[in-house]
Amino acid sequence: MPDINYQVYIPAQWNGKFVQLGGGGFAWDTDVVAAGQQSNQQFSPSWQGPALSNYAVVLGDAGAGESSKAFDPAFVQPGRQLGDVPRQEAVRNFGQDAIKKTLDVGLYLSRKLTGAAPTDTYFVGISTGGRQALKAVANWPDAYDGIVAGAPPVDETNLLKTLEVPSVVNDWVVNWNSSAAILTSLFGRDVSDQTLSDALGATSRRLADVAIQSGAHYDGYHRLLDALAPVWNVTPRDLSNFFDAAASQKRAGKKGKKIIIYQGTSDFLVPCSQAGEFVKELARRQTASDIRNSVRTYFVEDYSHGFYNTNSLLKRIGLSTMQLNWNAVSDLDQWVHDDNAVASTPSLVRNSSGEIPAASTLGAWRCLAAN
């Protein structure tokens, strides 16, 4: 079974707070924390300064190694039957278990190095990291004071089902099409399903091979993804323990527990409909006061998967292609300690209040699934 690799960053001027970072792609190299890159968790430099410059930070690779190697034969092994695969420790580590293991390591080392426990613990991530952020508070709500979840693929297995499984994988083609998808979206054009399929070809092909080797027939890829869904995906129902913990903490007169979700309306990789359906169902399941007190959501116009496309550049001269101009970590921290804290917002946000938009509004933004 592959190791989980960790990296811990302790600043010289520590503010006493701790941030766990999620992985982008299918797993980030731990080197992302090095050389000040830890300041850039929305892939978006902020004019307000480095977002995490005074925070202790931990990042783990979930046992998957660098993103391009996720799900290679050394990571996911076939089982005697499909149901065996999700029970493998490596698969569970990637899906959820590595989140708590990484937190435990990070907190232990930060206490060892600083001599003090942090006053606040947050989780920040985009893409797979956004999904991990929601998994973190769903599974371990008492461990975190708040999260920032960007473009979370909450229904990751269904997303992979939409891709055509390539018959073979050529790493050069995969890397080329990954770059092509980003550039196409950057220039405001739709990315084709085929380009996405080729870009994620290594992952889908390797999972298909696992399905076949686990005794499945031609439909085994989808059946394997169904078996993986409880380990990988996040549902609004999963957050019920978080809301219970948040309410209990407030009744005790303590600080709040908060969730910030942000999603681009032009995301080429994780459809806006995933976030839209998630927050719509969240609002239906929870009381209005629970949502108002604990959840802010932002839908960002012309924002793709970690960057603005050219449509936005035409609307706002001088806006760089990788710029939200929003320090989400600072917003989260202030809101945790003050329920009435005024939020800043990402550039070009459509709902500046942070309230969950009405279903009709989400539908107009193409952030609900088509019926």
Contacts in CASP RR format, 6 or more apart in sequence:
PFRMAT RR
TARGET T0000
AUTHOR 0000-0000-0000
METHOD contacts of the structure
MODEL  1
MPDINYQVYIPAQWNGKFVQLGGGGFAWDTDVVAAGQQSNQQFSPSWQGP
ALSNYAVVLGDAGAGESSKAFDPAFVQPGRQLGDVPRQEAVRNFGQDAIK
KTLDVGLYLSRKLTGAAPTDTYFVGISTGGRQALKAVANWPDAYDGIVAG
APPVDETNLLKTLEVPSVVNDWVVNWNSSAAILTSLFGRDVSDQTLSDAL
GATSRRLADVAIQSGAHYDGYHRLLDALAPVWNVTPRDLSNFFDAAASQK
RAGKKGKKIIIYQGTSDFLVPCSQAGEFVKELARRQTASDIRNSVRTYFV
EDYSHGFYNTNSLLKRIGLSTMQLNWNAVSDLDQWVHDDNAVASTPSLVR
NSSGEIPAASTLGAWRCLAAN
1 88 0 8 1.000
1 89 0 8 1.000
1 90 0 8 1.000
2 63 0 8 1.000
2 64 0 8 1.000
2 65 0 8 1.000
2 74 0 8 1.000
2 75 0 8 1.000
2 90 0 8 1.000
3 63 0 8 1.000
4 60 0 8 1.000
4 61 0 8 1.000
4 62 0 8 1.000
4 63 0 8 1.000
4 93 0 8 1.000
4 98 0 8 1.000
4 101 0 8 1.000
4 102 0 8 1.000
5 30 0 8 1.000
5 60 0 8 1.000
5 61 0 8 1.000
5 63 0 8 1.000
5 65 0 8 1.000
6 30 0 8 1.000
6 58 0 8 1.000
6 59 0 8 1.000
6 60 0 8 1.000
6 61 0 8 1.000
6 102 0 8 1.000
6 105 0 8 1.000
6 106 0 8 1.000
7 30 0 8 1.000
7 31 0 8 1.000
7 33 0 8 1.000
7 34 0 8 1.000
7 58 0 8 1.000
7 59 0 8 1.000
7 60 0 8 1.000
8 33 0 8 1.000
8 56 0 8 1.000
8 57 0 8 1.000
8 58 0 8 1.000
8 105 0 8 1.000
8 106 0 8 1.000
8 109 0 8 1.000
8 110 0 8 1.000
8 113 0 8 1.000
9 33 0 8 1.000
9 38 0 8 1.000
9 56 0 8 1.000
9 57 0 8 1.000
9 58 0 8 1.000
10 56 0 8 1.000
10 110 0 8 1.000
10 113 0 8 1.000
10 114 0 8 1.000
11 53 0 8 1.000
11 54 0 8 1.000
11 55 0 8 1.000
11 56 0 8 1.000
13 54 0 8 1.000
14 54 0 8 1.000
14 55 0 8 1.000
14 56 0 8 1.000
14 114 0 8 1.000
15 54 0 8 1.000
15 55 0 8 1.000
16 55 0 8 1.000
16 56 0 8 1.000
16 114 0 8 1.000
16 116 0 8 1.000
16 118 0 8 1.000
16 119 0 8 1.000
16 120 0 8 1.000
17 54 0 8 1.000
17 55 0 8 1.000
17 56 0 8 1.000
17 118 0 8 1.000
17 119 0 8 1.000
17 120 0 8 1.000
17 121 0 8 1.000
17 122 0 8 1.000
17 333 0 8 1.000
18 55 0 8 1.000
18 56 0 8 1.000
18 57 0 8 1.000
18 58 0 8 1.000
18 106 0 8 1.000
18 107 0 8 1.000
18 110 0 8 1.000
18 118 0 8 1.000
18 120 0 8 1.000
18 121 0 8 1.000
18 122 0 8 1.000
19 52 0 8 1.000
19 55 0 8 1.000
19 56 0 8 1.000
19 57 0 8 1.000
19 58 0 8 1.000
19 121 0 8 1.000
19 122 0 8 1.000
19 123 0 8 1.000
19 124 0 8 1.000
19 329 0 8 1.000
20 57 0 8 1.000
20 58 0 8 1.000
20 59 0 8 1.000
20 99 0 8 1.000
20 102 0 8 1.000
20 103 0 8 1.000
20 106 0 8 1.000
20 121 0 8 1.000
20 122 0 8 1.000
20 123 0 8 1.000
20 124 0 8 1.000
20 136 0 8 1.000
21 28 0 8 1.000
21 32 0 8 1.000
21 33 0 8 1.000
21 38 0 8 1.000
21 41 0 8 1.000
21 57 0 8 1.000
21 58 0 8 1.000
21 59 0 8 1.000
21 60 0 8 1.000
21 123 0 8 1.000
21 124 0 8 1.000
21 125 0 8 1.000
21 129 0 8 1.000
22 28 0 8 1.000
22 59 0 8 1.000
22 60 0 8 1.000
22 123 0 8 1.000
22 124 0 8 1.000
22 125 0 8 1.000
22 126 0 8 1.000
22 128 0 8 1.000
22 129 0 8 1.000
22 130 0 8 1.000
22 132 0 8 1.000
22 133 0 8 1.000
23 59 0 8 1.000
23 60 0 8 1.000
23 61 0 8 1.000
23 62 0 8 1.000
23 125 0 8 1.000
23 127 0 8 1.000
23 128 0 8 1.000
23 129 0 8 1.000
23 132 0 8 1.000
24 67 0 8 1.000
24 125 0 8 1.000
24 126 0 8 1.000
24 127 0 8 1.000
24 128 0 8 1.000
24 129 0 8 1.000
25 67 0 8 1.000
25 70 0 8 1.000
25 127 0 8 1.000
25 128 0 8 1.000
26 64 0 8 1.000
26 67 0 8 1.000
26 70 0 8 1.000
26 71 0 8 1.000
26 94 0 8 1.000
26 128 0 8 1.000
26 203 0 8 1.000
27 61 0 8 1.000
27 62 0 8 1.000
27 63 0 8 1.000
27 64 0 8 1.000
27 65 0 8 1.000
27 66 0 8 1.000
27 67 0 8 1.000
27 70 0 8 1.000
27 94 0 8 1.000
27 128 0 8 1.000
28 59 0 8 1.000
28 60 0 8 1.000
28 61 0 8 1.000
28 66 0 8 1.000
28 67 0 8 1.000
29 61 0 8 1.000
29 65 0 8 1.000
29 66 0 8 1.000
29 67 0 8 1.000
30 59 0 8 1.000
30 60 0 8 1.000
30 61 0 8 1.000
32 38 0 8 1.000
32 59 0 8 1.000
33 57 0 8 1.000
33 59 0 8 1.000
36 50 0 8 1.000
36 53 0 8 1.000
38 52 0 8 1.000
38 57 0 8 1.000
38 59 0 8 1.000
39 45 0 8 1.000
39 49 0 8 1.000
39 50 0 8 1.000
39 51 0 8 1.000
39 52 0 8 1.000
39 53 0 8 1.000
40 50 0 8 1.000
40 51 0 8 1.000
41 51 0 8 1.000
41 52 0 8 1.000
41 124 0 8 1.000
41 125 0 8 1.000
41 126 0 8 1.000
41 148 0 8 1.000
41 328 0 8 1.000
41 329 0 8 1.000
42 51 0 8 1.000
42 126 0 8 1.000
42 150 0 8 1.000
42 262 0 8 1.000
42 306 0 8 1.000
42 324 0 8 1.000
42 326 0 8 1.000
42 328 0 8 1.000
43 126 0 8 1.000
43 306 0 8 1.000
43 307 0 8 1.000
43 322 0 8 1.000
44 306 0 8 1.000
44 307 0 8 1.000
44 322 0 8 1.000
44 323 0 8 1.000
44 324 0 8 1.000
44 325 0 8 1.000
44 326 0 8 1.000
45 320 0 8 1.000
45 322 0 8 1.000
45 323 0 8 1.000
46 324 0 8 1.000
46 325 0 8 1.000
46 326 0 8 1.000
46 327 0 8 1.000
47 325 0 8 1.000
48 325 0 8 1.000
48 326 0 8 1.000
48 327 0 8 1.000
48 330 0 8 1.000
49 327 0 8 1.000
51 327 0 8 1.000
51 328 0 8 1.000
51 329 0 8 1.000
51 330 0 8 1.000
52 124 0 8 1.000
52 329 0 8 1.000
55 329 0 8 1.000
56 110 0 8 1.000
56 114 0 8 1.000
56 118 0 8 1.000
58 102 0 8 1.000
58 103 0 8 1.000
58 105 0 8 1.000
58 106 0 8 1.000
58 107 0 8 1.000
58 109 0 8 1.000
58 110 0 8 1.000
59 102 0 8 1.000
60 98 0 8 1.000
60 102 0 8 1.000
62 93 0 8 1.000
62 94 0 8 1.000
62 95 0 8 1.000
62 98 0 8 1.000
62 99 0 8 1.000
62 102 0 8 1.000
62 132 0 8 1.000
63 75 0 8 1.000
63 90 0 8 1.000
63 93 0 8 1.000
63 94 0 8 1.000
63 98 0 8 1.000
64 70 0 8 1.000
64 71 0 8 1.000
64 75 0 8 1.000
64 94 0 8 1.000
68 171 0 8 1.000
68 174 0 8 1.000
68 175 0 8 1.000
68 202 0 8 1.000
69 75 0 8 1.000
70 94 0 8 1.000
70 202 0 8 1.000
70 203 0 8 1.000
71 202 0 8 1.000
71 203 0 8 1.000
71 206 0 8 1.000
71 207 0 8 1.000
71 210 0 8 1.000
72 202 0 8 1.000
72 206 0 8 1.000
73 206 0 8 1.000
73 209 0 8 1.000
75 90 0 8 1.000
75 94 0 8 1.000
76 85 0 8 1.000
76 88 0 8 1.000
76 90 0 8 1.000
76 91 0 8 1.000
76 206 0 8 1.000
76 207 0 8 1.000
76 210 0 8 1.000
77 85 0 8 1.000
77 88 0 8 1.000
77 90 0 8 1.000
77 210 0 8 1.000
78 85 0 8 1.000
78 209 0 8 1.000
78 210 0 8 1.000
78 213 0 8 1.000
78 214 0 8 1.000
78 215 0 8 1.000
79 85 0 8 1.000
79 88 0 8 1.000
79 210 0 8 1.000
79 213 0 8 1.000
79 214 0 8 1.000
80 214 0 8 1.000
81 214 0 8 1.000
81 215 0 8 1.000
82 211 0 8 1.000
82 214 0 8 1.000
82 215 0 8 1.000
82 216 0 8 1.000
82 220 0 8 1.000
82 223 0 8 1.000
82 224 0 8 1.000
82 227 0 8 1.000
83 214 0 8 1.000
83 227 0 8 1.000
84 214 0 8 1.000
85 91 0 8 1.000
85 210 0 8 1.000
85 214 0 8 1.000
85 224 0 8 1.000
85 227 0 8 1.000
85 228 0 8 1.000
86 92 0 8 1.000
86 227 0 8 1.000
86 228 0 8 1.000
86 230 0 8 1.000
86 231 0 8 1.000
89 97 0 8 1.000
91 228 0 8 1.000
91 231 0 8 1.000
92 231 0 8 1.000
93 101 0 8 1.000
94 232 0 8 1.000
95 135 0 8 1.000
95 231 0 8 1.000
95 232 0 8 1.000
96 132 0 8 1.000
96 135 0 8 1.000
96 139 0 8 1.000
96 231 0 8 1.000
96 232 0 8 1.000
99 123 0 8 1.000
99 132 0 8 1.000
99 135 0 8 1.000
99 136 0 8 1.000
99 139 0 8 1.000
99 140 0 8 1.000
100 136 0 8 1.000
100 139 0 8 1.000
100 140 0 8 1.000
100 143 0 8 1.000
103 121 0 8 1.000
103 136 0 8 1.000
103 140 0 8 1.000
103 143 0 8 1.000
107 117 0 8 1.000
107 118 0 8 1.000
107 121 0 8 1.000
110 118 0 8 1.000
111 117 0 8 1.000
120 145 0 8 1.000
120 255 0 8 1.000
120 333 0 8 1.000
120 336 0 8 1.000
121 143 0 8 1.000
121 144 0 8 1.000
121 145 0 8 1.000
121 146 0 8 1.000
122 144 0 8 1.000
122 145 0 8 1.000
122 146 0 8 1.000
122 147 0 8 1.000
122 148 0 8 1.000
122 329 0 8 1.000
122 332 0 8 1.000
122 333 0 8 1.000
123 132 0 8 1.000
123 133 0 8 1.000
123 136 0 8 1.000
123 137 0 8 1.000
123 144 0 8 1.000
123 146 0 8 1.000
123 147 0 8 1.000
123 148 0 8 1.000
124 133 0 8 1.000
124 147 0 8 1.000
124 148 0 8 1.000
124 328 0 8 1.000
124 329 0 8 1.000
124 332 0 8 1.000
125 132 0 8 1.000
125 133 0 8 1.000
125 148 0 8 1.000
125 149 0 8 1.000
125 150 0 8 1.000
126 149 0 8 1.000
126 150 0 8 1.000
126 151 0 8 1.000
126 306 0 8 1.000
127 150 0 8 1.000
127 151 0 8 1.000
127 152 0 8 1.000
127 153 0 8 1.000
127 269 0 8 1.000
127 270 0 8 1.000
127 305 0 8 1.000
127 306 0 8 1.000
128 153 0 8 1.000
128 156 0 8 1.000
129 149 0 8 1.000
129 150 0 8 1.000
129 152 0 8 1.000
130 147 0 8 1.000
130 148 0 8 1.000
130 149 0 8 1.000
130 150 0 8 1.000
130 151 0 8 1.000
130 152 0 8 1.000
130 153 0 8 1.000
131 149 0 8 1.000
131 152 0 8 1.000
131 153 0 8 1.000
131 154 0 8 1.000
131 156 0 8 1.000
131 232 0 8 1.000
131 234 0 8 1.000
133 147 0 8 1.000
133 148 0 8 1.000
133 149 0 8 1.000
133 150 0 8 1.000
133 152 0 8 1.000
134 147 0 8 1.000
134 149 0 8 1.000
134 152 0 8 1.000
134 154 0 8 1.000
134 234 0 8 1.000
134 238 0 8 1.000
134 239 0 8 1.000
134 259 0 8 1.000
134 261 0 8 1.000
135 234 0 8 1.000
135 238 0 8 1.000
136 143 0 8 1.000
136 144 0 8 1.000
136 147 0 8 1.000
137 144 0 8 1.000
137 146 0 8 1.000
137 147 0 8 1.000
137 239 0 8 1.000
137 242 0 8 1.000
137 257 0 8 1.000
137 259 0 8 1.000
138 234 0 8 1.000
138 238 0 8 1.000
138 239 0 8 1.000
138 241 0 8 1.000
138 242 0 8 1.000
139 238 0 8 1.000
141 241 0 8 1.000
141 242 0 8 1.000
141 244 0 8 1.000
141 245 0 8 1.000
141 246 0 8 1.000
141 257 0 8 1.000
142 245 0 8 1.000
144 257 0 8 1.000
145 255 0 8 1.000
145 256 0 8 1.000
145 257 0 8 1.000
145 258 0 8 1.000
145 336 0 8 1.000
146 257 0 8 1.000
146 258 0 8 1.000
146 259 0 8 1.000
146 332 0 8 1.000
146 336 0 8 1.000
147 258 0 8 1.000
147 259 0 8 1.000
147 260 0 8 1.000
147 332 0 8 1.000
148 260 0 8 1.000
148 262 0 8 1.000
148 328 0 8 1.000
148 329 0 8 1.000
148 332 0 8 1.000
149 259 0 8 1.000
149 260 0 8 1.000
149 261 0 8 1.000
149 262 0 8 1.000
150 261 0 8 1.000
150 262 0 8 1.000
150 263 0 8 1.000
151 262 0 8 1.000
151 263 0 8 1.000
151 264 0 8 1.000
151 267 0 8 1.000
151 269 0 8 1.000
151 270 0 8 1.000
151 275 0 8 1.000
151 305 0 8 1.000
151 306 0 8 1.000
152 234 0 8 1.000
152 261 0 8 1.000
152 263 0 8 1.000
152 270 0 8 1.000
152 274 0 8 1.000
152 275 0 8 1.000
152 278 0 8 1.000
153 159 0 8 1.000
153 270 0 8 1.000
153 274 0 8 1.000
154 233 0 8 1.000
154 234 0 8 1.000
154 235 0 8 1.000
154 274 0 8 1.000
154 275 0 8 1.000
154 278 0 8 1.000
155 233 0 8 1.000
155 274 0 8 1.000
156 232 0 8 1.000
156 233 0 8 1.000
157 225 0 8 1.000
157 226 0 8 1.000
157 228 0 8 1.000
157 229 0 8 1.000
157 232 0 8 1.000
157 233 0 8 1.000
158 225 0 8 1.000
158 229 0 8 1.000
158 233 0 8 1.000
159 270 0 8 1.000
159 271 0 8 1.000
159 274 0 8 1.000
160 200 0 8 1.000
160 203 0 8 1.000
160 204 0 8 1.000
160 207 0 8 1.000
160 225 0 8 1.000
161 221 0 8 1.000
161 222 0 8 1.000
161 225 0 8 1.000
162 193 0 8 1.000
163 193 0 8 1.000
163 196 0 8 1.000
163 197 0 8 1.000
163 200 0 8 1.000
163 201 0 8 1.000
163 204 0 8 1.000
164 193 0 8 1.000
164 194 0 8 1.000
164 197 0 8 1.000
164 204 0 8 1.000
165 197 0 8 1.000
165 201 0 8 1.000
165 204 0 8 1.000
165 205 0 8 1.000
165 208 0 8 1.000
165 221 0 8 1.000
166 197 0 8 1.000
166 198 0 8 1.000
166 201 0 8 1.000
166 204 0 8 1.000
166 205 0 8 1.000
167 205 0 8 1.000
168 205 0 8 1.000
169 201 0 8 1.000
169 202 0 8 1.000
169 205 0 8 1.000
169 206 0 8 1.000
171 202 0 8 1.000
173 198 0 8 1.000
174 198 0 8 1.000
174 199 0 8 1.000
174 200 0 8 1.000
174 201 0 8 1.000
174 202 0 8 1.000
177 195 0 8 1.000
177 198 0 8 1.000
177 199 0 8 1.000
178 199 0 8 1.000
180 195 0 8 1.000
180 199 0 8 1.000
181 191 0 8 1.000
181 195 0 8 1.000
181 196 0 8 1.000
181 199 0 8 1.000
181 268 0 8 1.000
181 269 0 8 1.000
182 268 0 8 1.000
182 305 0 8 1.000
182 307 0 8 1.000
184 190 0 8 1.000
184 191 0 8 1.000
184 195 0 8 1.000
184 268 0 8 1.000
185 191 0 8 1.000
185 266 0 8 1.000
185 268 0 8 1.000
185 304 0 8 1.000
185 305 0 8 1.000
185 309 0 8 1.000
186 304 0 8 1.000
186 307 0 8 1.000
186 309 0 8 1.000
186 310 0 8 1.000
186 321 0 8 1.000
187 309 0 8 1.000
187 310 0 8 1.000
188 266 0 8 1.000
188 302 0 8 1.000
188 304 0 8 1.000
188 309 0 8 1.000
188 310 0 8 1.000
188 311 0 8 1.000
190 268 0 8 1.000
191 268 0 8 1.000
191 269 0 8 1.000
196 268 0 8 1.000
196 269 0 8 1.000
197 204 0 8 1.000
204 221 0 8 1.000
207 221 0 8 1.000
207 224 0 8 1.000
207 225 0 8 1.000
208 220 0 8 1.000
208 221 0 8 1.000
210 224 0 8 1.000
211 220 0 8 1.000
211 221 0 8 1.000
211 223 0 8 1.000
211 224 0 8 1.000
212 220 0 8 1.000
214 224 0 8 1.000
216 223 0 8 1.000
216 224 0 8 1.000
234 278 0 8 1.000
235 278 0 8 1.000
235 281 0 8 1.000
236 278 0 8 1.000
236 281 0 8 1.000
236 282 0 8 1.000
236 284 0 8 1.000
236 285 0 8 1.000
236 286 0 8 1.000
237 285 0 8 1.000
239 259 0 8 1.000
239 282 0 8 1.000
239 286 0 8 1.000
240 285 0 8 1.000
242 257 0 8 1.000
242 259 0 8 1.000
242 294 0 8 1.000
243 286 0 8 1.000
243 290 0 8 1.000
243 294 0 8 1.000
245 257 0 8 1.000
246 256 0 8 1.000
246 257 0 8 1.000
246 258 0 8 1.000
246 290 0 8 1.000
246 293 0 8 1.000
246 294 0 8 1.000
247 290 0 8 1.000
249 255 0 8 1.000
249 256 0 8 1.000
249 257 0 8 1.000
250 256 0 8 1.000
250 293 0 8 1.000
255 336 0 8 1.000
255 337 0 8 1.000
256 293 0 8 1.000
256 294 0 8 1.000
256 336 0 8 1.000
256 337 0 8 1.000
256 339 0 8 1.000
257 294 0 8 1.000
257 336 0 8 1.000
258 294 0 8 1.000
258 295 0 8 1.000
258 296 0 8 1.000
258 332 0 8 1.000
258 335 0 8 1.000
258 336 0 8 1.000
259 294 0 8 1.000
259 295 0 8 1.000
259 296 0 8 1.000
260 295 0 8 1.000
260 296 0 8 1.000
260 297 0 8 1.000
260 298 0 8 1.000
260 328 0 8 1.000
260 331 0 8 1.000
260 332 0 8 1.000
260 335 0 8 1.000
261 275 0 8 1.000
261 278 0 8 1.000
261 279 0 8 1.000
261 295 0 8 1.000
261 296 0 8 1.000
261 297 0 8 1.000
261 298 0 8 1.000
262 297 0 8 1.000
262 298 0 8 1.000
262 299 0 8 1.000
262 300 0 8 1.000
262 328 0 8 1.000
262 346 0 8 1.000
263 270 0 8 1.000
263 272 0 8 1.000
263 274 0 8 1.000
263 275 0 8 1.000
263 276 0 8 1.000
263 297 0 8 1.000
263 298 0 8 1.000
263 299 0 8 1.000
263 300 0 8 1.000
263 303 0 8 1.000
263 367 0 8 1.000
264 272 0 8 1.000
264 275 0 8 1.000
264 299 0 8 1.000
264 300 0 8 1.000
264 301 0 8 1.000
264 302 0 8 1.000
264 303 0 8 1.000
264 304 0 8 1.000
265 272 0 8 1.000
265 299 0 8 1.000
265 300 0 8 1.000
265 301 0 8 1.000
265 302 0 8 1.000
265 303 0 8 1.000
265 350 0 8 1.000
265 365 0 8 1.000
265 366 0 8 1.000
265 367 0 8 1.000
266 272 0 8 1.000
266 301 0 8 1.000
266 302 0 8 1.000
266 303 0 8 1.000
266 304 0 8 1.000
266 309 0 8 1.000
266 311 0 8 1.000
267 303 0 8 1.000
267 304 0 8 1.000
267 305 0 8 1.000
268 304 0 8 1.000
268 305 0 8 1.000
269 304 0 8 1.000
269 305 0 8 1.000
270 305 0 8 1.000
272 299 0 8 1.000
272 365 0 8 1.000
272 366 0 8 1.000
272 367 0 8 1.000
273 366 0 8 1.000
273 367 0 8 1.000
273 368 0 8 1.000
273 369 0 8 1.000
273 370 0 8 1.000
275 297 0 8 1.000
275 299 0 8 1.000
275 367 0 8 1.000
276 299 0 8 1.000
276 362 0 8 1.000
276 367 0 8 1.000
276 368 0 8 1.000
277 368 0 8 1.000
277 369 0 8 1.000
279 295 0 8 1.000
279 297 0 8 1.000
279 356 0 8 1.000
279 362 0 8 1.000
280 356 0 8 1.000
280 359 0 8 1.000
280 362 0 8 1.000
280 368 0 8 1.000
282 291 0 8 1.000
282 295 0 8 1.000
282 356 0 8 1.000
283 291 0 8 1.000
283 356 0 8 1.000
291 356 0 8 1.000
292 355 0 8 1.000
293 339 0 8 1.000
295 356 0 8 1.000
296 335 0 8 1.000
296 343 0 8 1.000
296 354 0 8 1.000
296 355 0 8 1.000
297 351 0 8 1.000
297 354 0 8 1.000
297 355 0 8 1.000
297 356 0 8 1.000
297 357 0 8 1.000
298 345 0 8 1.000
298 346 0 8 1.000
298 349 0 8 1.000
298 350 0 8 1.000
298 351 0 8 1.000
298 354 0 8 1.000
299 349 0 8 1.000
299 350 0 8 1.000
299 351 0 8 1.000
299 357 0 8 1.000
299 362 0 8 1.000
299 365 0 8 1.000
299 367 0 8 1.000
300 324 0 8 1.000
300 346 0 8 1.000
300 347 0 8 1.000
300 348 0 8 1.000
300 349 0 8 1.000
300 350 0 8 1.000
301 312 0 8 1.000
301 348 0 8 1.000
301 349 0 8 1.000
301 350 0 8 1.000
302 308 0 8 1.000
302 309 0 8 1.000
302 311 0 8 1.000
302 312 0 8 1.000
302 315 0 8 1.000
302 348 0 8 1.000
303 309 0 8 1.000
303 312 0 8 1.000
303 324 0 8 1.000
303 346 0 8 1.000
303 348 0 8 1.000
306 322 0 8 1.000
307 321 0 8 1.000
307 322 0 8 1.000
308 319 0 8 1.000
308 320 0 8 1.000
308 321 0 8 1.000
308 322 0 8 1.000
308 323 0 8 1.000
308 347 0 8 1.000
308 348 0 8 1.000
312 319 0 8 1.000
312 347 0 8 1.000
312 348 0 8 1.000
313 319 0 8 1.000
313 321 0 8 1.000
315 348 0 8 1.000
316 347 0 8 1.000
316 348 0 8 1.000
319 325 0 8 1.000
319 347 0 8 1.000
319 348 0 8 1.000
323 347 0 8 1.000
324 346 0 8 1.000
324 347 0 8 1.000
325 346 0 8 1.000
325 347 0 8 1.000
326 344 0 8 1.000
326 345 0 8 1.000
326 346 0 8 1.000
326 347 0 8 1.000
327 344 0 8 1.000
328 346 0 8 1.000
330 344 0 8 1.000
331 341 0 8 1.000
331 343 0 8 1.000
331 344 0 8 1.000
334 341 0 8 1.000
335 341 0 8 1.000
335 343 0 8 1.000
343 354 0 8 1.000
345 352 0 8 1.000
345 354 0 8 1.000
350 357 0 8 1.000
350 365 0 8 1.000
351 357 0 8 1.000
351 361 0 8 1.000
357 365 0 8 1.000
357 367 0 8 1.000
359 368 0 8 1.000
362 368 0 8 1.000
END
